[in-house]
Every structure is written in C-alpha cells, then in structure tokens.
C-alpha cells in the first residue's frame, strides 16, 4: 500500500477544527509556526528555521512516529508528534506540540492532545508518554496536567533561551 505524503487526506472537523497526519506539503506552514516567537519560546528550536531544513526532517520521520497537525478552517494552527522509543522502552514515547501564537487559549492544544493520546492509547498501545516543559510555561503545564501528566523531576539549566539558561520539568503520563 502506498501513502501519498504530498496531499493531506480529508478529515471531519469540529467547530472548524480538524486534525490529520502531517504531510510533506505542510513544510512551509510548519516552518511558519516554528519561527513564531511564542511557539519557539516553548521549544529547543533556534530562530530562523528554513523551509528546506524542516521539509528534510519531515521527509524522513521515524517509522514509529505519530505526527499530526490541526487546521482551523483550513489554516494550519498547531502541530504535535510522538516518537516511540525502541527495545525495552518500546512501551514509551516522547511527546512535543505547539500552537500558533495567534490561536492560543482557544482549546486547540486540548483538541490536539486528545487526538494524540487517542492514537497512543487505542492504536499504538503506548503506556508511558514523556515530555519536557519549561518551568515558566504555565499554560502548557496546565494542559498537560489536565490530561494526567505529572511532574517527575526538575532539569536545571535545561535549555538556553533569549540569552539565559532556563529550567524545565520532566513530566509523564502513565496509562492505567
């Protein structure tokens, strides 16, 4: 069976929101997201991501990765992904996600998280999902806690952002 990564499949929407698999043709929109100051502030990505570099990463995903995007009335407004670990950690995955700066606080992160956790729980049998989040990202921490993630540790000087080191929490959710 062949999968066309250049054309996104049609998906039903909810209040103008729809979730679907990431496509290579999304490279320009995803790059726009990654270069937004608020989106970037929550990640380890440096500024000035190029479309070519983002497209190259998108063309070679991990075989066990789940990469999704959210559209609002056809505009890409969020993306997220999970990468399953291997071997004796194949029951676990790391998660990352972000929402367009102009669309935060509208439930889009909740919509995306619900879709990713549904895939993890009901289709991929992932028991443990891990993430890191900067300690000053209160909105993201609240979202993760709403979905059952718990703080497991503090990572001091985890990342370098805007000229200073910043701490992060490591959080995880265990499916019962």
N, C-alpha and C positions, 0 to 999 in steps of 0.2 A: 504494500500500500504506500502510495506516495503522498506526502503532505506538502502543500504549497505554502511556504512561509512568506511569500510576497503579497498575498491577498488575504485580508482578515475575513474570517467566516462571519456570517450574520448571527447575532445573538439577541435574545429578547432584552428589553430594557425595563427598568423600574424607575419611574419619575424622571425619565430622561437619562438615567444611568444604565450603562451596560458594561459587562466585564467579558473579556475574551483573552485568548492567548496572544502573547507578544508576537509580532511579525517583523521581519527584516524591514519592511516598508515603513515601520514606525520609527526608524532611526532618527530622522530629523526631529520629530515631536518629542522623543525621549531625550535627545540631546538638549532641546529647549528646556525641558524640565530640569535636567541635571545642572544647567547653567543658571537657574534662578537662585538668587541669594538665600532665600529661606529654605528651599528644598536642599540646596548644597550644604547649608549650615548643619543639617542633621545627619550628614554622611561623612565619609572619609574621602570623598572625591575632591580633587583640587578644582579651581575655577578653569574656565576656558576649555571645556571638553570639546573635541572636534567630532563632527558627524561621522567621519571616516573611522575614527577610533571606536566610537560607540557601535557603529554598524559591524565592525570586525568582531567585537565581543559578542554581539547578537548572532552573528553567523556561526559561532562555534560554542553553543551552550553545552553545559554538562548534560549527559544523557538522562540523568535523573532530576534535572531542574524543572521547576514549575515557574514559568514567567508569565505574568498577567498584566494587562493594562485595563484602566477604567476610562470610559468615554462618557462625557456629558453632552448629549445632543450632538454627537459626532466629533467633539473635541477631546483629545487625549488629555486627561486631567490628573492621572495617577498611574503609578506602576509599582509592582512588587514582585518578589520572587523568593523561592525557597530552593536551597541546594541540599540534597540529601547527602549524608556522609556515607562512607564505604566501610566494608568489613564489619567489625564488631560494633560499629556505630551506625549501621545502616538503618536503625530504628529512629534515628535523629536527623534533624535538618536545621540549617541556619536560615533565618528569615530577614529580609530587608524590604522596605517600602518607602514611598514618599508621595506627597500630594502637591500639586501645582500651588504656588504661593497665593494666587488669586482665588483659590477654591477651598482653602482650609476652613474648618469649622462648619461644614455643610453635611457631614455624615459620609463623605466619600471614603475616608480612611476606614470607617466602620464597614462600609459596603465591600471594600477590597479585602479587609482582614477576614470577614465572614466567608468570602469566596475562597481565599487561600486555605483557611482552616477546614472548610468543607472538603476541598481536594485532598488535603493532608490526612484527614480523619477517615473519609469514606471511600477514597480511591487509591491512596498510596500507603496506607497503614503506617503512618509516621506517628510514633508515640511521643517523642520529645522534640519540641521546637525551641531553638535558642536564638537570641538576638542580643545586640548591644545597643544602648541608647545613651546619649549624652545626658548627664545629670541635670542639666538646665532645660531639657526638652519636656516640660510638664505635660503638654497636650499629648505627646506620643506615649509618655509613661501612663497617663490615664487611659488611653486607648488600649494599650497592652494589658493593663490590669483588668479592664472591663472584660477582656477575653480570657482571663485566667492566668496570665503570665505573672510570675513572682520574681522579685529581685533575689538574685543568688549571690551577688558579690559586687564590690566596687573596684573598678580598674582605674588606678591613679595615673594621671598624665597619659591617658589612653590615646588621644589624638591631638593634633596641632591644628588650631583653627584661629584665624584672624589675629595671628601674632602671639598666641599664647597656648599653653597646653590645657587640655580640658579632660576632666574625669568622665567616666561612663559607668553605667550599671550593666552587669550581665544579667539577663532575665531569661526565664524559660517557662514553658507551659508543658505539663505532662498530661496526656490523655489518660483518663481513668481506665 
